[in-house]
Amino acid sequence: MEIISSGFDEGAMIPKKYTCDDIDISPPLKWSKVPDGTKTFAIICDDPDAPMGTWVHWVIYNLPANINELSEDVPSLEILPNGAKQGRNDFGKIGYGGPCPPGGTHRYYFKVYALTEELNVEAGITKSELLKAMEGYILSEGQLMGRYKR
């Protein structure tokens, strides 16, 4: 799958408005080249450069297959109007928490997964719980990487 954002290009710096240094809203994302048989999508955003290990910024899943993009500023609700559910990030909150590195330039990976099934899990799960729930259901995945330095 191919993942793009109108907010930043692959490998480019993420604009401040999508970070903790500004209004901290989720960036717009769009995906294409979706495989046949896709029932839902899941998205994980994380930072592998965090000092204490990979830091999770966003967990969202059960996005309906007829959706191939998210506008910026997805609300921090456990269940969105389209039925998608959001998990808990490493800030301890539901929804998106933007880049907020303690120092240096960090990489942020927005990974989109095409799944063969809707996941029968509650809202508020963690990245590791989502990865376990997705086992055996991933048809395809793609990613977009942006960077940020404070």
C-alpha positions as CSV (number, residue, x, y, z in Angstrom):
1,M,0.0,0.0,0.0
2,E,1.0,3.6,-0.5
3,I,0.6,6.2,2.3
4,I,0.8,9.9,1.7
5,S,0.0,13.1,3.6
6,S,-0.9,16.5,2.3
7,G,0.8,17.8,5.5
8,F,4.3,16.5,4.8
9,D,6.3,14.3,2.4
10,E,8.0,11.0,3.0
11,G,11.1,11.7,5.1
12,A,10.3,15.4,5.5
13,M,9.9,17.4,8.7
14,I,6.5,17.2,10.3
15,P,4.9,20.6,10.6
16,K,4.7,22.0,14.2
17,K,0.9,22.1,14.3
18,Y,0.9,18.2,14.4
19,T,3.2,18.2,17.5
20,C,3.0,18.9,21.2
21,D,4.7,22.3,20.5
22,D,1.5,23.6,18.9
23,I,-2.1,22.5,18.6
24,D,-1.1,18.8,18.5
25,I,-3.7,17.5,15.9
26,S,-3.3,14.4,13.8
27,P,-2.1,15.0,10.2
28,P,-4.1,14.1,7.2
29,L,-3.4,10.7,5.8
30,K,-4.4,9.0,2.5
31,W,-3.7,5.5,1.3
32,S,-4.0,3.7,-2.0
33,K,-3.2,0.4,-3.7
34,V,-5.5,-1.4,-1.2
35,P,-5.8,-5.2,-1.8
36,D,-9.0,-6.9,-2.6
37,G,-10.6,-8.5,0.4
38,T,-9.9,-5.6,2.8
39,K,-12.6,-5.2,5.4
40,T,-11.0,-2.7,7.7
41,F,-7.9,-0.6,8.3
42,A,-5.7,0.0,11.3
43,I,-3.1,2.7,11.8
44,I,-0.2,2.8,14.3
45,C,2.1,5.8,14.6
46,D,5.2,5.3,16.7
47,D,8.7,6.8,17.2
48,P,11.5,4.2,17.3
49,D,14.1,6.9,18.4
50,A,12.6,7.5,21.8
51,P,15.2,7.1,24.6
52,M,13.2,4.5,26.5
53,G,12.4,2.4,23.4
54,T,9.7,2.8,20.8
55,W,7.0,5.4,21.8
56,V,3.5,5.0,20.6
57,H,1.7,8.1,19.4
58,W,-1.5,6.7,17.8
59,V,-3.5,3.5,17.7
60,I,-6.7,3.5,15.5
61,Y,-8.5,0.5,14.1
62,N,-11.7,-0.9,12.5
63,L,-11.7,2.0,10.0
64,P,-14.2,0.9,7.4
65,A,-12.9,-0.4,4.0
66,N,-14.7,2.3,2.1
67,I,-12.5,5.0,3.7
68,N,-9.1,5.6,2.2
69,E,-8.2,8.8,4.0
70,L,-8.4,10.7,7.3
71,S,-8.6,14.5,7.4
72,E,-6.4,16.2,9.9
73,D,-7.5,16.6,13.5
74,V,-9.2,13.2,14.1
75,P,-11.1,13.7,17.4
76,S,-9.8,12.0,20.5
77,L,-12.8,9.8,21.0
78,E,-12.8,6.1,21.8
79,I,-15.3,5.4,19.1
80,L,-15.5,7.7,16.0
81,P,-18.8,8.4,14.1
82,N,-17.7,6.0,11.3
83,G,-17.3,3.1,13.9
84,A,-13.5,3.1,14.0
85,K,-12.0,2.7,17.5
86,Q,-9.0,4.4,19.0
87,G,-6.5,2.9,21.4
88,R,-4.3,4.3,24.1
89,N,-1.0,6.0,23.2
90,D,2.1,6.1,25.4
91,F,1.0,9.5,26.8
92,G,-1.8,7.5,28.4
93,K,-4.5,9.1,26.3
94,I,-7.0,8.0,23.7
95,G,-6.3,9.1,20.2
96,Y,-3.4,11.0,18.6
97,G,-0.5,12.5,20.6
98,G,2.0,14.3,18.4
99,P,5.7,14.3,18.2
100,C,7.3,15.6,21.4
101,P,10.9,14.4,21.4
102,P,13.1,15.2,24.4
103,G,16.0,16.0,22.1
104,G,17.4,15.4,18.7
105,T,15.6,14.6,15.5
106,H,13.2,11.6,15.8
107,R,11.5,9.6,13.1
108,Y,7.7,9.0,13.2
109,Y,6.2,6.1,11.3
110,F,2.5,6.2,10.3
111,K,1.8,2.5,9.4
112,V,-1.5,1.6,7.8
113,Y,-2.6,-2.0,7.8
114,A,-5.3,-3.5,5.5
115,L,-7.2,-6.3,7.4
116,T,-9.4,-9.1,6.3
117,E,-11.7,-8.8,9.3
118,E,-13.2,-6.2,11.7
119,L,-11.4,-6.7,15.0
120,N,-13.5,-7.8,17.9
121,V,-11.7,-5.8,20.6
122,E,-12.8,-2.9,22.8
123,A,-11.7,0.7,22.3
124,G,-8.7,1.8,24.4
125,I,-6.3,-1.0,23.6
126,T,-2.6,-0.6,23.3
127,K,-0.3,-1.0,20.3
128,S,0.8,-4.5,21.5
129,E,-2.8,-5.6,22.1
130,L,-3.7,-4.3,18.6
131,L,-0.7,-6.1,17.0
132,K,-1.8,-9.4,18.7
133,A,-5.5,-8.9,17.6
134,M,-4.3,-8.3,14.0
135,E,-2.3,-11.5,13.8
136,G,-3.4,-13.6,10.8
137,Y,-5.6,-10.8,9.4
138,I,-3.0,-8.5,7.7
139,L,-3.4,-8.4,3.9
140,S,-1.0,-5.5,3.3
141,E,0.7,-2.6,5.0
142,G,2.3,0.6,4.1
143,Q,4.0,3.4,5.9
144,L,4.9,7.1,5.8
145,M,7.8,8.4,7.8
146,G,8.1,12.0,8.9
147,R,10.7,13.6,11.2
148,Y,10.6,16.2,13.9
149,K,13.1,18.1,16.1
150,R,12.2,20.6,18.8
